[in-house]
Amino acid sequence: MPQSMLLNLKPFVSSAPPTLNWRKQINTGIHVDGNVKIRRRAEVVCFGMLAPRKFMRKRKTVEVFKDAADEADQKNWRKLMNEIEEGGSAVSVLRTQKLKNNFLPKDLVLGTLVRFKQLKKWNIVSEILEWLRTQHWWDFNEMDTLMLITAYGKQGDFNKAERVFSYINKKGYPPNVISHTALMEAYGKGGQYNRAEAIFRRMQSSGPEPSAVTYQIILKSFVEGDKFKEAEAIFETLLDNEVSPLKPDQKMFHMMIYMYKKAGSYDKARRLFSVMDERGVPKTTVTYNSLMSFETSYKEVANIYDQMQRGGLRPDVVSYALLISAYGKARREEEALAVFEEMLDAGVRPTQKTYNILLDAFAISGMVEQARIVFKSMRRDRCSPDLCSYTTMLSAYVNAPDMEGAEKFFKRIKQDEFEPNVVTYGTLIKGYAKVNNLEKMMEKYEEMRVAGIKANQTVFTTIMDAHGRNRDFGSAVVWFKEMESCGVPPDQKSKNILLSLAKTEEEQIEANLLVGYAIDQTVVDNIHAAADDDEIDDDDEIENDNADQTISSSMEIDDEAHDQTVDNVHDDDDDNDNDDDDEEEIDDDDDDDEEEIDDDDSQIRPSRHVIMV
């Protein structure tokens, strides 16, 4: 079949006769057309995702200028912005510009400030404003001061925010809700939750009256500081129509839904979702994403997705990613691929994280060819694979299992100038443990140590389990103790695996003592006496149903769905800045729909890679 025809195929499931023509409708309302050939194990073919989409084409932008002078000014300003972004400092560029032209137009300075404020680069905003305070040609007024304290509040620099707050009082400016809210936010982002609460209580008692933005930020501070009771108390007050100073808005509901999710109170989160309907608070895509992020059943996630579409809301990249993740975890690869195709057809550009989720859906089941197509598609869509992508692709070989292919791909990781981390090595170690090649497993462990990478709980547990399954309980115990000696406290999973490896009564007692379970001393004495008399027979091993439950089919990746949805809530208040009317606004930041991968690669695990928005 010509390659051009392959590129236009829609996803379908292939195997062998008997052959059926079918049209499958997923309960999300997404339709998948294709030919299904069923034999034993269904295989998803995903050449269709390689077909070019409209959003992938480069668009030519046509700019219109008033005149030649306006065109020159715009180009000079853009050049100035690029110099600031490349250098990371604004003052040196502005100072050079001033010396070069003997003056610095105020419009240029204001435009630069506004643009960096829109980009939420608050460090540059504060740098420019601090410099303007020292310039005699600039009238540094109250509005500039409010913007400066807001910038420090966004950065969580409460020391500088306090200094500006004192300057405001010294200048005799009237008490302002913006300055108080900014100082409160600085304390909250700086981890000074009690001091943030003190500012809020003082505003309640003596003014200025807290605004909706103030309530949003104090709720956010309480939730980030795990002060759930305090946040709940404030929100309950807002729900009380008799005493509430204002009605809770959409963003407050979003924050509380996230809080209940963070606290594990999923029923309360669902009830709050219903309260929004009762109070006529409009729901957005972020609202539904928040609910989808903590559901564990793909059916529930798909149901919420359906509700969102019936409500006339368009799914964003986070919505699609959450649904793809749910299908991937349930090992329903064809549905995951169908959702991804639907996202592309809808013109929603996939992010690097979204690709990683689809890649993981195939990797979990060891579907190497399909994972390779996804991996290849990333570069086409200008989503360069990161180390998480490479590690997830490596796990596809491991789960196949194809250790020869895994070794070759591991070399490619280094060739592509990525440094393998503990998760990458852990994936290979798990693979050799899975095929019972303890020699290669230990070889990779030593290679990891030589590279200066410390083992984590997953690596230690994998090695311990591999030795135990080879009837070497003594070595399993050694590795359990090694975990503790290396400063890595065993988690409950490690303890459960050690207990499952114990076969004889003596081993069971030793395992229970190691994990901290109390054992009757009489039983211990009897076992020790029996051991002294060599009366323990290896044939008297006790089978444990959990013995076969070793390391899960793939190592865990931190669930970041909440980051995707919560980032929309957390950063919505970034537009709480002062304009000429002293109005406080919170605008949705579309850029926050892009998921962010944790900076700590050691926390990225290549098996349940989930978005988050």
N, C-alpha and C positions, 0 to 999 in steps of 0.2 A: 504493500500500500504506500503511495507517495507520502513523503513527510508532510506536505501541505495539507493533506487530508487528515493525517493524524493530529495535527495541531488544532483542528476544528472539532474534534470529537468532544462530546459532552461526557461527564463521568459516568461510567457504567461498571457493572460487576461481571467479570468473566470467569468462566471455568469451562466445562464440557457438556456434552449432551445430557439430558434433553435440553433443547433451546426454547426460550420463551421470549416473546416481545411483551414488554410491560411498561407501565407508567406508575411509578411509586410516588405517593404523596406523603410527605412527612407532616407530622402534626403541627409544624410551625407554619404551614401554608406554603412551604417551598416545594416545587415540583421537580422531580428528577426524571428526565427522559433517557432511555438507553436500552440496550439489548442485554439481557441477563442470560448467561449460560452457567447453569448450576451443575457442579460435580460434587465435590466434597467441601473444600475450604474456599469460600468466596474470596476473590481478590479484586481490590478496587483499582481500576485503571484511571489515571488522572491526567491524560494528555490534554484534556480540554482546558485545564487551567493555564496552559501555555499560550492559548489564543490571545492575540493582542486586544486590549481594551482601549476605549476612547481616552480615559483619564491618564493612560500611560504616554500619550502623545505630547510632545512639547508644544506648548501654546505660545504663539507670538503675541506679545503685548504691544499695543500701539498707544503711545503717550501723546497727549495734546498739551501744548504749552501756549501761554498767552502771547508771548513774543520771544525774540531772541534773547533778551535780557533775562526773562523768566527761565528760559531753558538753561542758560549759563548758571543762574543761581541754584537751580535744582540739582544740576550735575555737580556743582562745587559742594553743595550740602551733602550729597550722597557720598562723595569722595571723603568728606570730613567724617561722616558716620563710619565708613569702612576703616579709616585710619584709627578711630577710637576703638572699634571692636577688635581690630587686629592687635593693637597695642595694649588693650586692656586698661588704658588710663585715658581720661578725657581732658584733664587739666593741661597736661603737657601739649596736647594737640591744639586746644583752644588758645593757650598762651602763644604758641608758635604762629597760629593764624592771626592773632592780634598784633604781634610784632611785625609780621610780614605785610599786613595791610594798614598798620597804624591805628586800626580800630576794629571792633568786633560788633557787628549788628546785633541788636537785642532780639530781633526776630529770629536770627539764626540760633541764638542761645536758647530762646524759648522753644523753638522747634526741636532742638536737640533734646532738651529736657522732656518735652512731651513724648517724643518718640521712645526714649529709653524707659520712660514711665509705662508706656504701652507694652514694651517688651519685658517689663517687670525686672529690669536690671537695676535694682535699687541701690546697689553699691556705686554704680556710676552716677545715678541721680544724686545721692548724698555727697559724692565727691565734687560734683559741679556746684552744688548749692553751698558747700563749705567754702569753696574757692570764691564764689560770688559774694559771700559775706565780707571778704577782705578787699573787694574792689570798690574804689571810691565812685566809679562811674555807674555802679549798679545800685538801685534803690532796693535794698533788701527789706521787704515789708512783711506784714503778718502772714500773707498767703505763702510766701517763700518759707517762712518759719514752719508753718503747718505742713508743707510738703516735706520739709527736712525731717521733722519728727515722725512723719508717716513712713518715710524711707527707712529710718532706723527701726521703726516698729516692725516693718516687713522683714528686716534682717535679723530681728531678735536681739539687737544690740541695745540692751536696756541701760547700760551706763551712759552712752551718748544720748539716748532718748531722754534720760533724766536731766542731762546737762542742757539740752534744748528746752525741756519743760521749764527748768529754772530760768532760762533766758526769757521765755515767754512771760513768766510772772514778773521778772525784773523790768521788762518793757512796759508792763501795765496793761497788756492785752487782756480783754475780758475772758473769763473761763469759757472754754470751747470744747464741745463734745468730740471734735476731731482730735485735738491734742490729748485729751484724756483716754480716748479709745486707742490711739496710737501707742501711748505709754503702756496701757494695759496689754496690748498685743505684743509689745516688746518683752514684757515680763513673761507672757505665756510662751512665746517662741523661744525665750531664753531659759525655759524650765523653771521659772520663778512663779509657780502656780498660785501660791498663797498671796504673793504680792499683787498678782493680777487680780485675784479675788478681792483684795483690800481696795484696790482702785475702783472696782465695780460696785462694791458695797457703799463706798463713799459717794459715788455718783448717784446711787439710789437714794441716799439719805440727804445729801446736801447739794446735789447737782454737779455739773449740768445733767439734764435728764438723758438717760441712756437711749440711744437710737436703735433701730433694728440691726444695724451693723454692729453696734456694741454687743447686743445679745448674741449675734452670730459668733462673734470672736470669743466671748467668754464661754459659750458652749463648746466651741472648738478647743479652747485651752483646757477646760475641765476634762473633755474626752481624751485629749492627748496625754493629760496627766493622770488618767485612770481614776478621776474623781467623779465616778458615775452617779453617785447619790446626789451630789451637788448639782450636776447638770440636770438630772431628772427633776429635782426640786424646782429649779428655775423654769424648766419647760412646763411643768405642771401649773405653775403660777401663770404662765402665758396662756395656757389653755382655759384658765378660769376667767370667764367673761366678766365677772363682777369685780375682780381685783387687777386684771391684766392691764398694763399700760398700753399695750399694742397687741395686735393679732400675730401669732406666729406665722412666718412666711415659709415658702417652699424650701429655702436653704436650711432653715432651722429644722424642719422635718427631715431633710436629708441627713443632717448631722446626727440627729437622734436615732434614725434608722441605722446609721453606721455604728453609733455607740452601742445599741442593743446587739448588733452583730458582733462587735468586738467583745462584748461581755458574754456572748453565747446565748443571749435571750432572744432566740429567733421568733418565738411566738409574739413577744412584745413588738418586735419589728414589723411583723405582719399586721398586728392590730393597728399600729401607727399608720400603716399604709391605708387601712380602711378609714381611719380618722380623717385623713386628708380628703376623702370623698365626702364625709359627713360635714366637714367645715368648708367645703368648696374650694380647697386649695388645689390649684391645677398641678397635675403630675407632668414631669418631663421624662425624657429618655434617661436622664441620670437617676430619677426615682426608680424606674424599672431595672436599670442596671444594678442599683444597690440591692434590690431584692434578689435578682438573679445571681449575684455574687456569692451568696451564702447557701443557696440551695444545692443539695448533693445529688439529687435525682435529675437525670436528664429530662424526664417527663415534666417535672415541676419547672425547670428552667425553660423548656419549650412552651409550657402553658403561660408563663409570665411574658415570654416573647410574643405569644399570640395576643395577649391582652394589650400589650404596647401597640401592636399594629392595629388592633381593632379600635384603639383610642385615637387613631389618626397620627401617631408619632412615627417618625422615621428612625429605624435603628442606626446607631453610629458604629464606629469601628469596635468600640468596647462591647456593644450588644452582640455583634457577630462573634467576637472573640470568646465571650462567655458561653455562647451556645455551642461553638465549635469545641471548646474545652469540655463541656458537659458530655457531648457525644464521644469525644476522644477518650475520656475516662471510662465511659461505658463500653468502649471497644466497638463503637458503631462508626467505623471509619467512613462508610459510604455516606452517611448522613452528615458527618463532619465536613467531608469534601463538598457535598451539595450546598451546605451553608456558605462555605468559602466561595464557591462559584457564584452563588446568589449575591454575595457581597461585591464581587468583582463586576457582575452584571449591573448592579445598582450604582456603580460608579464610586464606591467607597474604596479609597486607597488603603490597602493593607499595610500595617506597620510591621516593623521587625518582630515585635512581640507576637502579633497575630500569626505570622508565618511560623514562629517557633512553636506555637500551640498546635497548628496543623501538623507540623513536622513531628511533634511529640505523639500526636494521635496515631500516626503510622509507626513510629518507633516503638511504642508500647507493645505492639503486636509483632514486632520484628519484620515489618513489611518494608524491606530495604529498597526495592525498586521505586515504590511509591514515594518513600522518604527522599530518595535521590532527586526525583522530579520536583518535589517541593523545594528542596535545597537549591536546585538549579534555577527555579523560578524567582528566588529571592533577588538574585543579582539582576535579573531582567527588569524587575520592578524597582530597582535602585534601593533595595533593602539589603545592604551588605550583611552577610552572616556574622554574628559575633561568636564569642567563645561558647555561649550557651547553645547556639545553633550547631556548632561543630560537635559539642558534647552530646547533644540529643541525637544527631546523626550517628555518632559512634555507638550510642545505646541501641540504635536500630540493628546494627551488625551484631551486637552482643545478644540481643533478644532473638535473633534469627534462629539458632546461634551460628555465627560465622566469624570465628575468632581470627582466621587468616585475613578476612576482609577488615576486621576491626583493627588489626595491627597495621595494615596498610593505610587505613584512614587516620590512625593515630600519628603516623609519620607525616601525613599530609597536614595535620594540624600544625606541626612544627614548621613544615615547609612554608606554610602560609603566614608564618611569623606570629603565631599565637602561642602563648605560654600555657601549657596544660596546668590546671589547678587541681585541688584535692578531689573535686567531683569528677573531673576527666579521668584521673588515675583510678578513682574509686569505681568508675564504670568498667574499666578494663579488669580490675581486680575482681569485680562481681562476675564478669564474664568467664574468667578462668575458674572461679569457684563453681560456677554453674555447670561447667563441663568437667568438673572434678580434676582439674590440672593444678594441683597444689604447688608444684614446682614453679610454673610460670606465674602463679598468683603471688608467691613470695618474691619472685624476681621483680615483678612490677612494684611491689611494696618497697623493696630496697631501692629501686630506681627512684621512687617518689621521695624517699628519705634523703637520698644523695642530692636530689634537686632542691632540698631545703623546705619541702612541703610537709607540714604536720598532718598526721592522720586525724580524721574526725570520727564521730560515733559510728557512722555508717561503715567506714572502712574497717574499723576494729571489729564490729559486729559481723561483717561478712567473713573475715578471716577466722574469727572464733567459731562461727557456724560451720564453715567448711571443714575445719579440723574435727569438730564434734560429729559431723555426719559421716566422717571416716573412722568412727569408733575410737577417737582419740580424745576422750573427755579431759584428760590431764592437760593437753595442749590448749583445749578450749578454755579451761580455767586460767591457764597462764595468760592467754590473751585478754581474758576478762580483767585480770589483775593489771595487765599492762595498760589497759584503757585507763584505769584509775591512776596509775603511777604517772601517766603522761598528762595528767590534769584534765582528762576528758571524762566527766562523770557518766557512768552508764545510764541510759534512759530506760523507760519501762520496756521498750521493745527488746533491748539487749538482755535485760533480766529475764524476760519471758522466754527468749531463745535459749539462754543458758539452762533454765529449768526444763525446757523441752528436750535438751540434749542428755540430761541425766537419766540413765536407764536403771542402774542398780539402786538399791535402797541407800547404800552408802553415798553414791553420787548425788542422789536426790537430797540427802541431808546436807552434804557439802554445798550444793547449789543454793539451797534455801538459806544457809548461813551466809553465803557470799552476797546474796541479794537483800539480806537483812530481815528475813522471815524468822520468827521465833520457832525453835524446835525443842520438844520435850527432852530434858537432860537424860532421863532414863533410857529413852530410845537411842540417844547419842552414845551413851556408855555401852549399851548392848551391841551397837554396830561396831564400835571400836574394839570391843572384846572379841567379836566375831572376826574382825580383820586380823587381830593378833594371832588368832588360831588358824588363819588361812581357811576359814570355813565359807567364805563368800565365793560363790560360783558365778562365773561370767554368764552362764546360761540362765541365771535368775533375773535377767534384765527386765524391767517393767516398761512395756510399750506405752508411749504417750501419743495421744492423738495429735498433739501439736508439734510432734517432732519434724513433720514434713513441712511445717509452716516456717520457712527460714527467711531469707531475704526476699522481699517482694520483687515481682518481675522486673521492676526498674527502680532506681533510686529516686527519692522524692525531690521535686522542685517546689520551692516555696510558692504557696498559692497567693498570687498577687492580684487576684480579682478585686480585692477591697481597695488596693492602691489605685486601680483604674477608676473605680467609681468614686472613691473618696477624694481623689485629687481634684475632681470637679467641684466637690464641696469645699475642700480646704482652700483652694486657690480662688474661689469665686469672690472672696472678700478682698482680693488684691486691688480691686478698683475702688476701695474705700479711701479715695484721695480727695483732697480739697480742690474744688473748682471755684470759679469766681463767686458762686452763690453759696459757698460753704455746704453744698449738698453732698451727702455720702451715698455712693452707689456701689453696688456689687454687680459686675457684669460677668456673665458666663465666659470662661476662657476656652475657646474651641481647641486651643493647642493642648489643653489638659486632657483631651480625649486620647492623646497618644500615651500608650502605656510606657512606664519606665521600669527598667530592670534594676534590681538592687545593686548598689555599688559593690557589695560584698559578694564576690563570685562564689565564695565557699558556701553561701546559703542557697545557691541555685542548684537545684537537683534535677537530674534529667529524666524524671519519669512522669510527674504530674505537673507539666508546665502550664500554668494557667495565667491568663491575664487577670496589672493592672494593673482600668482605665485608671 
